[in-house]
Amino acid sequence: MNLNSLASGANSSGGVDLEYGASGWSSTSFPFVIGTPSADGDTVPDIWAIKSDGSVRFVAGSKTSVTGSGTEIITPHDYWKTRIAIG
């Protein structure tokens, strides 16, 4: 696991901490979001999220941006809306 890209802004794309992928990522749309070490093997941290519809999404991290709303891993279920942790 390599989380050096999260250790400081200097390790980020452009050398400073930047907000990216913010469009559509409100707490209303994605009430639960967690960053994890790379799950897809590219060494860039990834995002797991629960959408407001109760679906669980995997979003591959990128050094420059996060696009879309990820890949649906688990179809919508009401019980995911009340979870306080993933894992």
C-alpha positions as CSV (number, residue, x, y, z in Angstrom):
1,M,0.0,0.0,0.0
2,N,1.3,3.4,-1.0
3,L,-0.5,6.4,0.4
4,N,2.3,8.9,-0.2
5,S,0.1,10.7,-2.6
6,L,-2.1,11.6,0.4
7,A,0.7,12.5,2.8
8,S,1.0,16.1,1.7
9,G,-0.1,18.5,-1.0
10,A,3.4,18.4,-2.5
11,N,2.7,14.8,-3.6
12,S,-0.5,15.7,-5.3
13,S,-1.0,16.5,-9.0
14,G,0.3,20.1,-9.4
15,G,2.1,20.0,-6.0
16,V,-0.8,21.4,-4.0
17,D,-4.1,20.0,-2.5
18,L,-6.9,20.6,-5.0
19,E,-10.5,19.9,-5.0
20,Y,-11.4,17.7,-8.0
21,G,-14.3,15.6,-9.0
22,A,-16.6,17.8,-6.9
23,S,-19.5,18.1,-9.4
24,G,-22.4,15.9,-8.3
25,W,-20.6,14.7,-5.2
26,S,-22.8,16.5,-2.6
27,S,-23.5,14.8,0.7
28,T,-27.1,14.6,-0.5
29,S,-26.0,12.5,-3.5
30,F,-23.3,10.6,-1.7
31,P,-24.0,10.5,2.0
32,F,-21.1,8.1,2.7
33,V,-17.7,8.2,1.1
34,I,-14.4,6.6,2.1
35,G,-11.0,6.7,0.5
36,T,-9.0,3.5,0.5
37,P,-5.6,2.3,-0.7
38,S,-5.6,1.2,-4.3
39,A,-8.1,-1.6,-4.9
40,D,-7.5,-1.8,-8.6
41,G,-3.7,-2.2,-8.5
42,D,-2.6,1.1,-10.0
43,T,-1.2,2.5,-6.7
44,V,-3.6,5.5,-6.7
45,P,-6.0,5.5,-3.7
46,D,-9.6,4.7,-4.7
47,I,-13.1,5.7,-3.4
48,W,-15.9,3.6,-2.1
49,A,-19.3,5.4,-1.8
50,I,-22.9,4.8,-0.9
51,K,-25.2,6.8,-3.1
52,S,-28.5,8.2,-1.8
53,D,-30.4,5.4,-3.6
54,G,-28.6,2.8,-1.5
55,S,-26.2,1.5,-4.1
56,V,-22.6,0.9,-3.3
57,R,-20.1,2.4,-5.9
58,F,-16.4,1.9,-6.6
59,V,-14.6,4.9,-8.0
60,A,-11.1,4.4,-9.4
61,G,-8.8,7.1,-8.2
62,S,-6.8,9.2,-10.5
63,K,-3.9,11.6,-10.1
64,T,-5.8,14.3,-12.0
65,S,-9.6,13.8,-11.6
66,V,-12.5,11.6,-10.7
67,T,-15.1,11.3,-13.3
68,G,-18.7,10.0,-13.2
69,S,-20.3,8.3,-10.3
70,G,-18.3,5.1,-10.3
71,T,-19.2,1.5,-11.0
72,E,-22.2,0.1,-9.2
73,I,-20.9,-2.9,-7.1
74,I,-24.1,-3.5,-5.1
75,T,-27.5,-2.6,-6.4
76,P,-29.7,-0.2,-4.4
77,H,-30.9,-1.5,-1.0
78,D,-32.4,0.6,1.8
79,Y,-30.2,-1.0,4.5
80,W,-27.1,0.6,2.9
81,K,-28.5,4.1,3.6
82,T,-28.1,3.5,7.3
83,R,-24.6,2.0,7.5
84,I,-21.9,3.9,9.3
85,A,-18.9,2.0,7.9
86,I,-17.8,0.0,4.8
87,G,-15.5,-2.9,5.3
